[in-house]
Amino acid sequence: MKDAAMISELPVAVIGAGPVGLAAAAELLERGLTPVIFEAGAAPAAAVASWGHIRLFSPWQYDVDAAARRLLAATGWQEPDAETLPTGAELHGRYLQPLAEVPAIADALHTSTRVLAVSREGLDKTRTGGREDTPFLLRVEDAEGTVTDYRARAVIDASGTWGTPNPLGQAGLPAVGEAEAFTAGLITGPLPDVVGRDRARFAGKHVLVVGAGHSAANTLLALGELAEQEPGTRISWAIRSASAAGVYGGGDLDGLPARGALGSRLRTLVADGRIELHTAFTITGFKTSGTLAVIGSTPYGEKQLEVDLLVPATGFRPDLDLLREIRLDLDPVVEAPRELGPLIDPEFHSCGTVAPHGARMLSHPEKDFYIVGMKSYGRAPTFLMATGYEQVRSIAAALAGDQQAADDVQLVLPETGVCSTDLGGSCDAPAADGSAEAASCCGTAPEPALEQAASCCGAPETVTESEPTESSCCSTPEPAFLGIPTGLEHGRSAERES
Ligand SMILES: Cc1cc2nc3c(=O)[nH]c(=O)nc-3n(C[C@H](O)[C@H](O)[C@H](O)COP(=O)(O)OP(=O)(O)OC[C@H]3O[C@@H](n4cnc5c(N)ncnc54)[C@H](O)[C@@H]3O)c2cc1C
C-alpha cells in the first residue's frame, strides 16, 4: 500500500464537524479532494449547539466560509443578512446544519464518532523510514463503543477545545477537591443557559462565576437578568487579576460593537453592586457538602466563599492526547503551531485576529498533518472563525498541490481601527528559544503580520506566507491596524503595567 498513487486515492480525514471542520470539507471538495469527517457529537457542530444561547460578536459576513457559501448556493440556500449577529443556535440552524446536509458533505460525515488516536499505519512516532509515504491511521469509536481504524492520506484536526476546559485551580492544575465538587454537580459545564434551558438550576441560588473572558461576561450578564426575575439569586464573580478592566474591554473603541457593549453592561452591574467582584482571588481548594466552599488565596490572606453553584469560565486547552503518535512542533507556551504561537500569546495580544496564515505556518514535522480552527490557537482564547476559514482554504490548496494558492493568504477581516497587537514591534515577547529576540517579530521566521502592519488601514491585503521579512521591527510597539480591534491595549502584560 505504500504506493504513492494508492495513498493519494485515500480520503483526507477531518476531525470535528464544527464551523472550521465543515469549511475544511467544503474547501477540499472544491479542490477535487475527498474528505471523511468524524464528529464526536450526535449531530454536526455539537460544540456550537451547546452554546446556542450565546449571541456571536461577529456578524454573518465573517461567519460563512467562501467555499461553503458556493456549495450551499447550489442548493438554493438563503444567506442570512451580512450585518446581523447570529446566536450560536442560528449559526447552527441557518448555516452549519444546512452545510452538513449538502449531499457531498453528508455522505462523508460520521456523527457520534469520536477520534481516539491518530498515527501512521504500522509506524509509531519513533519510526522514520518511509513515514511520509505511509497512510495515516485514525482510530475511531462510535456511540455503541465499536472501535474502527480508518486510513487517510492527510489529516486536518479541527476538533476545537470545547471538550477540555482549563481547571479552576492555580498553576494550571485542578484544585484540591475540584474533581469531587464537579462530580457532586456543584461545578457546572462552561456557558450554561441560565435564563433558558438551565434556569431551574440557577434560580434563587448563590452562583459564583470564575474567569475573566467573554464567557464569564456572558454568564454574568445572563445571571444579572435572572436575578431581576428570580428573588434570592445572588451573583459573585472571582478573577485572578487585580482588576476587571480587561473583561470590561474597549467599550466604544471595540471594532465589534457587540463585544464592546458586553463589557460596558458588565461594568455597570458590578458598579451597582448587583455582582460582588472578588479580584486577586486564586482558588486553592474546594470543600463539598450540600453547598460548595471555595477557598482562595488573596493578597490579604485566605478567603472562603460559600456558594450553591460555580460556573467555570477559565478558558480551554487543546486535547493533545489523541495526537501522541504524531510528530508535532508546538509553541511551548501557547500549544499552537510553533510559528503561530508567539503571534497569539495572550501575554502580549488581546486582539481577535493575527495576520492571515495558512498551510505553511500550520505545518508540522508530520507531513500532511494540520491542526486548524480553535484548536490551532492552543490555549489562546482569541480565535475567530474567519481566520480558520482562511487556514483551511490554504491547506486544501496545499494538499491539492497548488502551493502558490496555499501561500497566497488573504486578510478577510475588517480593518476599522486601532488594534494594538504588538505585532508591529514588541520585542518584549520572549523568543521560542528563550533568547531576548522576539520570535514573533525579530527572527527570520515568515512574518506576514509585518507586511500587514506596514500597509495598514487599506483594503484587504494579499500576503505571501513563504517569504521571510528582513525588518527592523524591534522598535517601540506601534498600533497594528489588523483585524478586529478590541479597543484595549495589548495582552496580560498590559494589565500588569496598569
Ligand atoms: C461562546 C462562544 C462565542 C464565540 N463567538 C465567536 C464569534 O462571534 N466570532 C468568531 O469568529 N468566533 C467566535 N467564537 C470562537 C470560535 O470561532 C468558535 O469556538 C468556533 O466554534 C470554533 O470552530 P471550530 O470548528 O474550530 O471548533 P468547534 O466549534 O469547537 O468544533 C469542533 C468539533 O469537533 C468535535 N470533536 C471534538 N473532539 C473530537 C474528536 N476527538 N473526534 C471527533 N470529533 C471531535 C466537537 O464535537 C465539535 O463539534 C466563539 C466561541 C465561543 C465558545
The ligand as an ORCA input file, in Angstrom:
! r2SCAN-3c Opt
* xyz 0 1
  C     -19.405     31.266     23.272
  C     -18.518     31.460     22.099
  C     -18.741     32.522     21.246
  C     -17.926     32.714     20.140
  N     -18.174     33.769     19.311
  C     -17.439     33.916     18.197
  C     -17.727     34.965     17.264
  O     -18.609     35.792     17.465
  N     -16.980     35.054     16.139
  C     -15.974     34.174     15.865
  O     -15.365     34.281     14.803
  N     -15.651     33.195     16.738
  C     -16.351     33.050     17.893
  N     -16.035     32.048     18.772
  C     -14.767     31.311     18.623
  C     -14.750     30.181     17.600
  O     -14.865     30.701     16.291
  C     -15.797     29.133     17.842
  O     -15.497     28.446     19.043
  C     -15.900     28.089     16.725
  O     -16.943     27.216     17.036
  C     -14.607     27.305     16.519
  O     -14.807     26.411     15.476
  P     -14.007     25.036     15.360
  O     -14.626     24.330     14.193
  O     -12.561     25.292     15.333
  O     -14.285     24.236     16.719
  P     -15.644     23.727     17.380
  O     -16.795     24.583     17.006
  O     -15.355     23.549     18.817
  O     -15.886     22.324     16.699
  C     -15.106     21.196     16.988
  C     -15.948     19.952     16.762
  O     -15.109     18.811     16.938
  C     -15.831     17.815     17.643
  N     -14.828     16.968     18.319
  C     -14.093     17.251     19.408
  N     -13.245     16.248     19.681
  C     -13.453     15.302     18.737
  C     -12.879     14.030     18.487
  N     -11.888     13.523     19.241
  N     -13.354     13.312     17.441
  C     -14.340     13.788     16.640
  N     -14.911     15.000     16.844
  C     -14.468     15.743     17.872
  C     -16.732     18.585     18.589
  O     -17.863     17.824     18.969
  C     -17.087     19.816     17.767
  O     -18.295     19.670     17.056
  C     -16.842     31.834     19.891
  C     -16.622     30.764     20.763
  C     -17.445     30.576     21.859
  C     -17.192     29.405     22.772
*
